[in-house]
Amino acid sequence: MKAGELPPAKQRSPRLFAAALAIVSTLATSHFVQAQESAPLSQWTRRDGQVFQAKFVRLQGTAIVVAKDGLEFAVPIAGLSPASLEQARRLAMRPLVSTSVAPRAIPVLPRAIPGVRMAPRATPVTPLAPVASFTFGPSVLMYCQDSVGRKIGNGQCADLAAQALKNAGAALRAGADSPEEGDYIWGDLVAWIKVGFFGARGVRELAHVEPGDIVQFHHTRFTGFDHTGAGIYRMEARHHTAVVESVDVSHATITVLHQNWNNHEIVRRQTLNIGGMTNGWLRFYHPIPRQG
């Protein structure tokens, strides 16, 4: 056989058969839906620097769904760069054209493999729905977790929240301080825990709090056993800001990431027992989009 000539067809068939078998196996174990061809092609960047191009389809939980080569893929929001997060937010907030006909689900073979065809096979499809909101929480939380042990900004407590929100493309502040100067408002109020005559009230509202939310302290005092079991602790804050890492509603505890607490100007992780709160209040805010 001369250089540049193709091998005889009978020698290509085993390789072609193997490629077809691999594709059939993939289709049998994957959930594909037909991509929306009307969406524009966008460039996306992951936090690790990898770049890919795909069409935005919808927001789905803590991931965005994008389409490429007729197939849909879920990309975690927490894995996107700040610029791509902002791009996803804008696309997710666009009004979607309503339709009574759900997109037809078909497995689509990559066009790069010639000679391999497969009959369409119906698969379950979740119809597209308008997106009510976009969550910045995963990006805010990831920034704070990556900052543990470091000093952010000038080391003030609010600097951590402000930088995390800026990195995520969210609004830094949502209005004037209330009720006092230093009582920052960070977004949509979702929970408010206040100490009354019989202890903390509003603990059940912790069910509305999500990782990445901002918590604002007001004349707050905590006393009791340290969450590590190391002994008694007492902490006070006239005004303080922290970012929620996790919530345990059943035990009424929150784990926060914060700095400038007890004169430590680096980001630390701390678990607070709401039952040990003896004064003041806590307000929890969902981050919101920037205006304009």
C-alpha positions, 0 to 999 in steps of 0.5 A, a space after each residue: 500500500 502506498 503512503 497516503 492511501 487508505 487501508 482496505 475497507 475490511 481492515 477498517 471494520 473492526 475499528 469502526 465497529 469498536 467506535 460504534 459499540 462505545 457510542 452505543 454503550 455511552 448512550 445506554 447509560 447517559 441522559 441526553 436531550 436535544 439542545 436548544 439551537 436558538 441559544 447563542 454560543 458562549 465561552 465559559 471559563 472554569 476556576 481552574 482556568 480551563 475554557 470551553 464553548 457551549 450554549 446556555 440552556 438553563 439553571 438547574 439547582 446548583 449547576 448550569 446546563 449547557 449544550 454542545 454538539 446536540 448534547 446537554 451537560 451540567 456544570 457546577 456553579 461553584 466550578 465557574 470563574 467569577 466572569 462566567 458566574 456573572 455571564 450565567 447570572 445574566 443568561 439565567 435572568 433573561 425572560 424565557 419564551 414560554 411554550 406548551 410543547 416540551 423539547 423532544 428528547 433524542 440521543 444525538 451522535 457526534 457528527 465527527 464519526 462518519 458512517 455510524 448512525 442510530 435510530 432516535 430513542 425517546 428519553 424522559 425530559 424535564 420541560 424548561 421553566 422560567 428561572 426565579 432566581 440565581 444563587 451566588 452562595 456556592 461562589 461566595 462560600 468557595 472564596 471564603 474557604 479558599 481564604 482560611 488562614 489569610 487576611 482579606 483586605 484590611 482584616 476587618 470582618 466586613 472585608 471578607 464578605 465584601 470581597 467574596 460578594 465582589 468575586 461572585 458578581 453579587 451586590 456588595 450592600 443592599 441599602 443603608 445601615 439599619 437600625 444602627 450604623 454598622 448594622 449592614 444589610 447584605 441582600 434579602 433577609 431570610 432569617 432573624 434570630 433575636 434573644 428574648 426573655 426566654 432565650 433565642 427566638 426564630 431558631 426555626 428560621 435557620 431552615 431558610 439559611 444556605 451556605 454562602 449567606 451573610 450573617 450580621 451580628 448586632 450587640 451579640 454575646 455567646 457563652 457556653 462550652 466551646 464546640 471543640 469541648 475545650 472548655 468555656 468560652 465567651 464572645 461578644 460583638 457590637 457589630 460583626 459580619 461573617 459568612 455561613 459555611 453550614 447550618 445544623 437546624 436540629 442542633 441549632 448551630 451554625 458554622 461560619 467563616 470570619 475574620 477580626 473576631 477576638 482580635 484575629 485578623 485572619 479568616 477562621 472557621 468557627 461553630 456557634 451554638 445558638 442556644 448559647 446566645 444570651 444577647 443581641 440578634 443575628 440577621 441572615 441575608 441571601 446575596 442579590 445581583 448587582 443593579 445595572 
